[in-house]
Amino acid sequence: MTKRFRNWGLLSFVAFMAFCPVAKAQDRRIVAEPVAPHTVCDRPVPSGTNDTARLQDAIDHCPAGAAVYLGRGQYFSGPLGMKSGVTLWIGRGATLVAIAEPALYDKGRRHCGRIAGKGDGCRPFISFSETRGGGIYGDGTIDGQGGAAMAGSTETWWQLARRAQTESGNQNAPRLIQIDQAQDITFYGVTLRNAPNFHVVMNRVEGATFWGLTIDAPAEARNTDGIDPGASQDVTITRSFIRTGDDNVAIKAGDNGPSRHISIIDNYFGWGHGMSIGSEVNSGASDILVRDLTLDGTTSGLRIKSDVSRGGLVERVTYENVCLRGNRWPIAFDTKYNPHAQGFNIPVYRQIALRHVRGDNGTLLMRGVDGKHALDVTLEDVRFAESATWRLENANVTADHSEVSPPLPGWAGERGPGGWEQCAKAFRN
């Protein structure tokens, strides 16, 4: 039996007893738990001062397939460049500390550590540029010292970012890890914390695995995204704990190319801005699977964000087995992220599926640009508290009314069960 509702002109809801499932396209690789290299090429000893030159020399002279091993202690360093096939192995009790000195990261224009019209004046702490293989392993920590005072100043990187916001400028602060035009990169087990800016950013990466990471920064630390795959494909993020002052994960697809075939599986997100796609999607984002995710206290939960200045096609995105708690916008599929944006890059979201999604309160937002570019979303067993509120504009939603709670606007009939208790075990710890 099929029942169709059409309300408020451009808003429509479609109810089906049988669903046409969205394809679960994702990372096309066979991804297994990573194994550390069998060979260690160097074991630098921390000096207690500036170890940059010694660490870079060890990386440069390490053969592909081997690892530079950092043992117990603190290693203080400026920017480091990784080499193809080389692994940086940070052992238990070891901390690689980013020296908070803007001059070390400056690209030559003396913008690093300052507010300017653009925010690209700093080199990253660790860079993978046109490399293949290798990565970062271990039970140790990389500390970006975002909350430490910059050399020659009483201001921290994070305070600079907040001041830039009030002054309508851009902070020039280093990203913790930047991966550019690289292939087959692996991160395993390591803790990344307190990045001055984004923790991990990818650009044109083919094949990347992030397994068992901890990424941690204060909720108020501006622009400290966890992992941002951009213009990348065949990426897996799994078994990781991420809490930050911005997006926990943000899949981007700006002018540098599309992002596709991405798997976000079995992760726990604490505070942050949620599991995001966008806001730059003008080159297209597709074939994304988010499964077995807990979002505990993120401002947004499942989020696709863009606008007409940077929009594009987002399609074949599947969310399965998701638990949400304490989110202001548990679902936020928004094509008007910046309502004042101008342009002709219209965001279109289609073949978006939510299955077995549980949450409590908040606003459930699905907003398309107009009737011609309405959102295309399928809901199956999606349940929130009765106090949650649907806000739907220019959205075509396919659902069985007995499997959605609270009822979608325009539904007749009784409320279905909330089902929150089925998700409670995700928050016991």
Salt bridges, closest charged atoms under 4 A:
ASP27 OD2 - ARG29 NH2 2.82
ASP51 OD1 - ARG54 NH1 2.97
ASP57 OD1 - HIS61 ND1 3.11
ASP120 OD1 - ARG109 NH2 3.33
ASP139 OD2 - ARG92 NH2 3.13
ASP143 OD2 - ARG193 NE 3.13
GLU155 OE2 - ARG163 NE 2.85
GLU167 OE2 - ARG163 NH1 3.31
ASP184 OD2 - ARG132 NE 3.36
ASP216 OD1 - ARG243 NE 2.66
ASP234 OD2 - ARG28 NH2 2.89
ASP246 OD1 - HIS273 ND1 3.37
ASP247 OD1 - ARG303 NH2 2.64
ASP247 OD2 - LYS305 NZ 2.94
GLU280 OE1 - LYS252 NZ 3.30
ASP287 OD2 - HIS261 NE2 4.00
ASP287 OD1 - ARG316 NE 2.58
ASP296 OD2 - ARG325 NH2 2.87
ASP307 OD2 - ARG310 NH2 2.99
GLU315 OE2 - ARG316 NH1 3.42
GLU315 OE1 - ARG350 NE 2.93
GLU320 OE2 - LYS24 NZ 2.86
GLU320 OE1 - ARG291 NE 3.10
GLU320 OE2 - ARG355 NH1 3.54
ASP334 OD1 - ARG367 NE 2.82
ASP370 OD1 - HIS373 ND1 2.86
GLU380 OE1 - ARG355 NE 3.34
ASP381 OD2 - HIS356 ND1 2.78
ASP381 OD1 - ARG358 NH1 2.97
ASP381 OD1 - ARG383 NE 2.95
GLU393 OE2 - ARG391 NE 3.53
